[in-house]
């Protein structure tokens, strides 16, 4: 049992659910569902991690799979959702279904032994696309882009958690950085952007 991992994982799980509940309740259905897939897969992965860190070692394969789901389906969903948010678009059923199917295809592909080596590439590529969308939005004087930049920067920083090993355990840093990142995404969805 690793108490610090349990605490940080619980905070991340709570942040995902809280941000979804507080910030994304009033947007259109398909946009909200994409945000939900991103936020709730992140929360579910963190919650399973909490149970795993509490001593249930049998959940380790499920925990790893949920992280891959969050890093594939979740990332694809957040990229599409951020695009719609920054461009003030309401997503259609076709766009929603295509996004989810692509994310699920990516998830299934990353579970294959020959493709598993590309698992870290997907979130990194997603972060890069988020940054490009946000910077383009900032060039158009859309203040929501600033929150997306901050969220993407923290997501990127979380992937480099090992660099902060001298100050905090990498797992805890990853959880805390992602929790703050989720809050920044929520701030981007506020009606005024700030």
C-alpha positions, 0 to 999 in steps of 0.5 A: 500500500502506497498512501501518497499514490492513493491520495494523488490518484483519488485527487485526480479521479475526483478532479475528472468527475468534478470538472465534468460535473461543474464545467461541462453540464451546459454544452451540447450533447455530443460535445459533452459526451466527448469531454465525458469520455476524456475526463471520465476515462482519466478518472476511471484509470485513476480510481482503478490505480487507487485500488491497485495501490491500496494492495489489490495487485490483481488489478495491475493489467486492468490499470495498465489497460485503462491508462492506454484507453485514457491515452488513446480514446481519451486523447482523441476525444479531447482533441476533437472537443477542444477543436469544437470548443475553440471554434464554437462548433456543435458536433454532429452525430457523425463527427462524434461517432467517427471520433469514438470509433477512431479512438477505440480503433487506436486503443485496440491497436495499442493493445497489440504486442507489435504496436504497444511500443507506440503507446507513449507517442499517442498522448504526445502527439495529442498534446502537440495538436492541442498546443497548435489548436490553442496557439492558433486560437490565441492568434485569433484573440480567443482567450480560451486558448490560453487555458488550453495552452496551460492544460496542454503544458501541464499534460506534457509536463506530466509525461516528464514526471521522472525529471522531478524524482528528487522532489516528488514521486513521479506517479504523484507528480503525474496525478497532480499535474493531470488534475490541474490540467483537467481544471484548466480544461474546465476553465477553458469551457467557461462562458467567458473563458476566464 
